[in-house]
């Protein structure tokens, strides 16, 4: 009888243990993968790839805030501690991320750094998300990480990756269209935020020393300021690309001068605006660039025609 009770008890314990294990497995299968993205455009891409299988926290998400003035908070550190996947830009754009990760105790996490995927380093233009070649690389790395963390849903992640890569085709097509029409067109900018995209379009970018000074929060030389102002006053450039998210007295002065000189301006941001996807954000700015270049082209043609007319009178 005692033996029978012992056997029944053993079977009961085994059954309870198995049921607990099954419930734990079910919980694990239903749990979302916690992800932290330093910038919201990377967070958006992770969300598109992971769907309802991921829980994404984006640290920089306010398009009205200057990202260079961001300071990490204890809340940010806590989010990183629990993250299974971390995505950030690198190339000294978000140096606080490396410090937070070094201080965080989380060991079972995958870290994806866009700069490492694209071969960029400190001193390079850090605005990597404006390079059309960046996001496909980031997306593939993120998809691989999600599959590793949740292999049961590999087919869903694969399908989402294919869908995402396909959704970038209109952006590539717009870049190709603008390149065909405006390659070699001179433009200027207050900061090199849009630099990789302007390179992809084939634009000739002027006043790079001024832009680097603005980005690095150092004073531009008097000669560089004078050259920038001359380009605008004499309409040597077809458009001014203006970082509306990081403004100061000097860049505002250049924007005002562009308006007075009838040089079209294009507003760009470092953070994805609310209500946008990465794809719609890029397309809207490319559309704005196309409109500005067309307007600047027409304005230059009219100015040239007026000059010729004046000489013949």
Backbone torsions as a table, in degrees:
resi	resn	phi	psi	omega
1	UNK	NA	-43.6	-180.0
2	UNK	-64.1	-38.2	179.7
3	UNK	-64.5	-40.3	179.3
4	UNK	-63.3	-43.7	179.2
5	UNK	-62.7	-40.5	179.8
6	UNK	-63.3	-41.6	179.7
7	UNK	-65.6	-41.5	179.2
8	UNK	-64.4	-40.8	179.4
9	UNK	-64.5	-40.6	179.3
10	UNK	-63.5	-42.3	178.5
11	UNK	-64.2	-38.4	-179.7
12	UNK	-64.8	-45.8	179.9
13	UNK	-62.5	-42.0	179.1
14	UNK	-62.5	-40.7	-179.9
15	UNK	-66.5	-42.8	179.0
16	UNK	-64.4	-42.9	179.5
17	UNK	-61.6	-43.7	179.2
18	UNK	-63.9	-42.3	179.7
19	UNK	-63.8	-40.3	178.6
20	UNK	-64.5	-42.9	179.0
21	UNK	-62.0	-41.5	178.7
22	UNK	-64.5	-41.2	-179.7
23	UNK	-66.3	-36.9	177.5
24	UNK	-65.4	-41.3	178.7
25	UNK	-64.3	-41.0	179.1
26	UNK	-64.4	-40.0	178.7
27	UNK	-63.2	-43.4	-179.2
28	UNK	-63.9	-36.8	-179.7
29	UNK	-67.8	-32.7	-177.5
30	UNK	-87.8	-17.9	-176.1
31	UNK	-68.7	143.4	177.8
32	UNK	-84.6	151.4	178.4
33	UNK	-80.2	118.5	179.6
34	UNK	-75.7	126.5	-176.3
35	UNK	-128.0	138.2	172.7
36	UNK	-119.9	127.4	175.0
37	UNK	-115.6	132.5	-179.5
38	UNK	-65.1	-38.4	-178.4
39	UNK	-119.3	145.6	-171.5
40	UNK	-70.6	-19.9	177.2
41	UNK	-72.4	-33.6	173.2
42	UNK	-69.8	-38.8	176.8
43	UNK	-61.3	-39.4	178.4
44	UNK	-62.1	-43.6	179.7
45	UNK	-64.0	-42.7	176.9
46	UNK	-59.8	-41.9	179.7
47	UNK	-62.8	-42.0	179.0
48	UNK	-64.4	-34.6	-178.7
49	UNK	-81.5	-34.8	-176.1
50	UNK	-93.3	-22.3	179.9
51	UNK	58.6	-136.2	-177.6
52	UNK	-81.7	7.7	178.1
53	UNK	-92.5	-4.1	-178.1
54	UNK	-124.8	151.4	174.4
55	UNK	-120.2	102.3	-169.5
56	UNK	-101.5	130.9	172.0
57	UNK	-114.2	120.1	177.2
58	UNK	-104.7	128.3	-174.1
59	UNK	-79.7	-54.9	177.3
60	UNK	-92.1	109.6	-175.0
61	UNK	-139.2	4.8	-177.8
62	UNK	-103.7	109.5	-178.8
63	UNK	-70.0	-6.1	177.6
64	UNK	-97.3	-1.2	-178.1
65	UNK	-104.7	138.5	176.2
66	UNK	-74.0	114.8	-178.0
67	UNK	-60.0	-27.0	-178.2
68	UNK	-71.1	-15.3	-179.6
69	UNK	-99.6	5.2	-177.1
70	UNK	-68.5	140.0	173.9
71	UNK	-127.0	129.7	-178.0
72	UNK	-67.9	148.1	-178.6
73	UNK	-117.1	167.8	175.4
74	UNK	-57.9	-31.3	178.2
75	UNK	-62.9	-40.4	177.5
76	UNK	-62.5	-43.7	-180.0
77	UNK	-62.6	-40.0	179.5
78	UNK	-65.0	-41.7	179.9
79	UNK	-61.7	-41.1	179.8
80	UNK	-65.5	-35.3	-177.0
81	UNK	-62.8	-30.0	-177.0
82	UNK	-101.0	0.2	-175.2
83	UNK	-77.3	139.4	173.1
84	UNK	-90.7	-25.6	-179.9
85	UNK	-136.5	132.9	178.4
86	UNK	-125.4	132.8	178.9
87	UNK	-127.1	127.4	175.2
88	UNK	-146.6	172.6	-170.2
89	UNK	-80.0	-53.0	-176.3
90	UNK	82.8	-165.4	-177.0
91	UNK	57.5	34.0	177.5
92	UNK	67.2	14.8	176.0
93	UNK	-75.9	-39.1	-179.1
94	UNK	-129.0	64.1	-175.2
95	UNK	-62.5	-22.5	178.5
96	UNK	-65.4	-23.2	179.6
97	UNK	-65.8	-45.7	-179.9
98	UNK	-61.1	-38.4	179.2
99	UNK	-66.7	-43.2	179.8
100	UNK	-65.8	-40.2	179.9
101	UNK	-66.3	-37.1	179.2
102	UNK	-66.1	-32.5	-179.2
103	UNK	-85.9	-16.9	-177.2
104	UNK	-78.2	145.8	-178.5
105	UNK	-89.4	-4.3	-179.1
106	UNK	-64.5	123.7	-177.6
107	UNK	-108.8	-30.1	-177.3
108	UNK	-93.8	69.5	178.9
109	UNK	-142.9	155.6	176.1
110	UNK	-107.1	135.0	179.8
111	UNK	-116.9	127.6	178.6
112	UNK	-116.0	124.2	-178.9
113	UNK	-117.6	117.3	-176.4
114	UNK	-57.6	-38.6	-178.7
115	UNK	-61.9	-37.8	179.4
116	UNK	-68.3	-36.3	179.8
117	UNK	-69.6	-28.2	-175.4
118	UNK	-105.1	1.4	178.3
119	UNK	73.3	26.0	179.5
120	UNK	-99.0	155.4	-176.4
121	UNK	-140.4	178.3	177.5
122	UNK	-57.8	132.4	-177.8
123	UNK	102.5	-22.3	175.0
124	UNK	-78.8	161.3	173.5
125	UNK	-58.6	117.9	-174.0
126	UNK	-84.5	-2.5	-175.4
127	UNK	-82.9	64.2	-168.0
128	UNK	-68.0	-26.7	-176.1
129	UNK	-69.0	-13.6	176.1
130	UNK	-87.0	-3.4	173.9
131	UNK	-87.2	119.2	-178.5
132	UNK	-57.1	-19.0	-179.1
133	UNK	-83.6	-12.4	-173.1
134	UNK	-75.1	-52.8	-171.5
135	UNK	-63.5	-36.2	174.2
136	UNK	-58.6	-38.1	178.7
137	UNK	-68.2	-43.8	177.7
138	UNK	-62.5	-44.1	-177.9
139	UNK	-61.5	-42.9	179.6
140	UNK	-64.9	-40.2	178.7
141	UNK	-66.3	-41.7	178.8
142	UNK	-64.5	-45.1	179.6
143	UNK	-59.7	-42.1	178.2
144	UNK	-61.9	-40.6	179.3
145	UNK	-67.1	-39.3	179.4
146	UNK	-66.5	-40.7	178.1
147	UNK	-63.9	-40.2	179.2
148	UNK	-64.5	-37.0	-179.1
149	UNK	-78.6	-27.5	-173.8
150	UNK	-143.6	67.8	-174.2
151	UNK	-63.1	-20.6	-179.3
152	UNK	-64.5	-22.7	-177.8
153	UNK	-112.1	27.7	-178.0
154	UNK	-55.4	-42.7	-177.5
155	UNK	-61.7	-36.8	179.3
156	UNK	-68.4	-42.7	179.6
157	UNK	-65.8	-39.7	178.1
158	UNK	-62.1	-42.4	-179.8
159	UNK	-66.0	-40.3	179.6
160	UNK	-66.5	-37.0	178.0
161	UNK	-64.5	-45.6	179.3
162	UNK	-61.2	-40.8	179.1
163	UNK	-64.9	-42.3	-179.3
164	UNK	-64.6	-47.6	-179.3
165	UNK	-61.6	-36.9	178.0
166	UNK	-66.7	-34.1	-178.0
167	UNK	-71.3	-12.9	178.0
168	UNK	-84.5	-10.9	-177.1
169	UNK	-60.3	-40.8	176.8
170	UNK	-61.8	-33.2	176.9
171	UNK	-66.0	-46.7	178.5
172	UNK	-62.1	-38.3	-179.9
173	UNK	-66.4	-38.3	179.3
174	UNK	-67.7	-40.5	176.9
175	UNK	-60.1	-45.3	180.0
176	UNK	-63.3	-39.4	179.2
177	UNK	-63.4	-46.7	-179.7
178	UNK	-66.9	-36.6	178.0
179	UNK	-61.8	-41.7	179.9
180	UNK	-64.4	-29.6	-176.8
181	UNK	-95.5	-32.3	-168.3
182	UNK	-126.9	9.6	178.3
183	UNK	-55.0	132.5	-179.2
184	UNK	88.8	-5.3	179.9
185	UNK	-70.8	130.9	-179.4
186	UNK	-78.2	131.8	176.2
187	UNK	-137.5	170.6	174.0
188	UNK	-138.7	171.7	-177.2
189	UNK	-153.4	154.7	178.2
190	UNK	-79.4	-20.7	-176.5
191	UNK	-157.3	154.2	-175.9
192	UNK	-82.6	30.5	-178.3
193	UNK	-58.7	-46.2	-173.7
194	UNK	-91.8	10.2	-170.1
195	UNK	-55.8	-47.4	-178.5
196	UNK	-64.9	-36.7	179.8
197	UNK	-71.4	-39.4	178.0
198	UNK	-65.5	-33.9	175.2
199	UNK	-65.1	-41.0	180.0
200	UNK	-63.8	-35.5	178.2
201	UNK	-75.1	-19.7	178.3
202	UNK	91.1	17.5	-178.9
203	UNK	-72.3	153.0	174.7
204	UNK	-94.5	108.5	-174.9
205	UNK	-90.0	128.7	-179.4
206	UNK	-109.4	163.5	174.6
207	UNK	63.3	43.8	-178.0
208	UNK	-67.3	-35.4	179.3
209	UNK	-64.2	-39.2	176.0
210	UNK	-61.0	-45.1	-178.4
211	UNK	-61.8	-43.6	-179.9
212	UNK	-65.2	-37.2	177.6
213	UNK	-63.0	-42.3	178.6
214	UNK	-62.7	-46.6	-177.7
215	UNK	-63.4	-39.5	-176.6
216	UNK	-88.5	4.7	178.0
217	UNK	58.1	43.0	174.5
218	UNK	-119.1	167.8	-177.5
219	UNK	-82.4	128.7	173.7
220	UNK	-71.7	148.7	-179.7
221	UNK	-71.0	158.0	178.5
222	UNK	-59.6	-36.6	-179.9
223	UNK	-67.4	-39.7	179.7
224	UNK	-69.1	-37.3	177.1
225	UNK	-65.3	-43.6	-179.9
226	UNK	-63.5	-39.4	179.1
227	UNK	-65.3	-41.0	178.4
228	UNK	-62.4	-47.7	-178.9
229	UNK	-63.7	-38.1	178.7
230	UNK	-64.3	-40.9	178.0
231	UNK	-58.9	-38.2	-178.8
232	UNK	-77.3	-46.8	-177.3
233	UNK	-62.8	-41.6	-177.2
234	UNK	-91.5	5.2	177.1
235	UNK	52.5	48.6	176.2
236	UNK	-81.4	-9.3	178.0
237	UNK	-120.9	152.0	-177.4
238	UNK	-89.5	-17.7	-178.9
239	UNK	-160.1	153.5	172.6
240	UNK	-111.4	121.9	176.6
241	UNK	-94.5	120.4	-166.8
242	UNK	-119.5	122.1	176.3
243	UNK	-79.5	99.2	-175.4
244	UNK	-77.5	-3.4	-178.5
245	UNK	-95.2	-19.4	179.5
246	UNK	-131.4	95.4	-174.5
247	UNK	-118.8	151.7	175.0
248	UNK	-148.1	176.9	-174.5
249	UNK	-57.2	-42.5	-176.4
250	UNK	-69.5	-42.9	179.7
251	UNK	-69.1	-34.2	175.4
252	UNK	-64.6	-37.0	178.1
253	UNK	-63.9	-39.7	178.6
254	UNK	-66.8	-38.6	178.2
255	UNK	-64.1	-43.3	178.8
256	UNK	-63.2	-40.9	179.1
257	UNK	-64.8	-39.1	177.1
258	UNK	-61.7	-42.6	179.1
259	UNK	-64.0	-42.8	179.0
260	UNK	-65.7	-33.0	-178.1
261	UNK	-89.5	1.6	-179.8
262	UNK	60.7	38.8	170.9
263	UNK	-96.3	117.4	-177.7
264	UNK	-59.4	143.8	178.9
265	UNK	-116.6	150.6	179.0
266	UNK	-123.9	120.6	178.8
267	UNK	-86.2	128.8	174.8
268	UNK	-126.5	157.6	-179.9
269	UNK	-128.0	162.1	178.6
270	UNK	-94.6	-12.8	-178.6
271	UNK	-122.9	139.2	-179.1
272	UNK	-64.1	123.3	-178.9
273	UNK	-65.7	152.0	178.8
274	UNK	-60.2	144.2	178.2
275	UNK	83.1	2.0	179.4
276	UNK	-110.3	156.2	163.6
277	UNK	-100.7	168.4	177.1
278	UNK	-56.0	-41.5	-176.6
279	UNK	-65.5	-47.3	-178.3
280	UNK	-68.4	-33.0	177.2
281	UNK	-62.4	-49.5	179.6
282	UNK	-62.7	-44.5	-178.5
283	UNK	-63.3	-41.0	-178.5
284	UNK	-64.2	-37.6	179.5
285	UNK	-73.6	-35.2	175.4
286	UNK	-66.9	-38.2	175.7
287	UNK	-62.5	-42.7	179.1
288	UNK	-65.0	-38.1	177.1
289	UNK	-63.6	-44.8	179.1
290	UNK	-60.2	-42.4	179.7
291	UNK	-65.1	-40.8	-180.0
292	UNK	-66.6	-42.0	-179.6
293	UNK	-66.3	-37.7	177.8
294	UNK	-65.1	-41.2	179.2
295	UNK	-67.5	-43.1	179.0
296	UNK	-65.9	-34.9	178.2
297	UNK	-64.5	-45.1	179.8
298	UNK	-65.8	-40.0	179.8
299	UNK	-64.2	-40.1	178.8
300	UNK	-66.5	-38.6	178.9
301	UNK	-65.0	-40.9	179.2
302	UNK	-66.1	-40.3	179.7
303	UNK	-64.8	-40.7	178.0
304	UNK	-64.0	-42.1	179.5
305	UNK	-63.6	-39.3	178.6
306	UNK	-64.7	-38.8	178.7
307	UNK	-64.6	-42.1	178.2
308	UNK	-64.4	-41.8	179.9
309	UNK	-63.0	-39.9	-179.1
310	UNK	-65.2	-34.7	-179.1
311	UNK	-71.9	-28.8	-176.7
312	UNK	-85.3	-13.8	-178.5
313	UNK	-79.6	NA	NA
